[in-house]
Structures are given as structure tokens and as C-alpha cells.
């Protein structure tokens, strides 16, 4: 099974750079990475063009004109460019664990969907990460600079057991 990864973004090339670097470090690469751009400025386009020169998989810039917040439309446009039978959707400020795509493919089952959580960082921690976009981000439940809610901190580490326990079956509409 192959996967395409869709990254939704809008005028955050600094964050997108960190995300694309984290995609480069994946143990299993997606077939395509499609940036669903909700009308960002030229700076984002230039960043993507630079990444395309040496990206380890196909990197597609799916852009539409900025006419206000239309992230869903940007994602739908990106979905029209998908070539794989499995799609992973993330936001343009989500740095991926190196096993992110591999884990998605491991847990993928017909009739089920996978949904993950994210760990929010403080402004100070975010600035540190953005200043070093090529450095891998390793977090754990005790890290400073992560949000304080325990239920969110729990998602700051990779757990196969939690992945299995949180699978949700899709309900068929009648």
C-alpha cells in the first residue's frame, strides 16, 4: 500500500520548512507530498521550489488564490491530485515523528480511520524549533516547552499500544 501526504498551509514558510524536513526523515516515505496551499505569498512558493530540487519523493505545490480562509477547498484541490490508495492529512505546523507514515500504513485497515493528536509547544519552544528546521524534534512527556495538559503530553511519545487501542471503526451510513 502507498500513501500520499497532504500538508495544509497558509503563509507559514518557517513552520512548513520544519514539517518538510521531518518528512525527509521518514522511515517510510509517502509516494507524494502535496502541499495544499490556501493562497500563501511568493515566499512559500519559493520555499517549496527549493525543497523540490532535492526532496526524496514527489513534492507537489497545490495552490489557489487567497480569497479568505478556504482551507477545506485547498485540501479538496490537493485530494484531486492524490495517486495513492491511502491519504494522510496534516496541518502545515505539525512536525512528524520519523515513523509517522510507517505507523499509518501499519495500522491502515479498510473501514477504519486513524486520528492522532498533537502536542502544542510554547512560543519559546516554537521559536527554538523554527530556528533549527533541520534538527529532529524529539519530545517526551517531561519536556519543558510543551503544553501542560497531561492528556496532550501523553501523545508526545510514540506508542504502538495506544495506537491499537484508539482505532475507531467507521460507521456505515444507511
Secondary structure, 3 states (H helix, E strand, C coil): CCEEEEEEECCCHHHHHHHHHHHHCCCCCCCEEEEEECCCCHHHHHHHHHHHCCCCCEEEEEECCCCCCCHHHHHHHHHCCCCCCEEEEEECCCCCCCCHHHHHHHHCCCCEECCCCCCCECHHHHHHHHHCCCCCCCCCCCCCCECCCHHHHHHHCCCHHHHHHCCEECCCCC
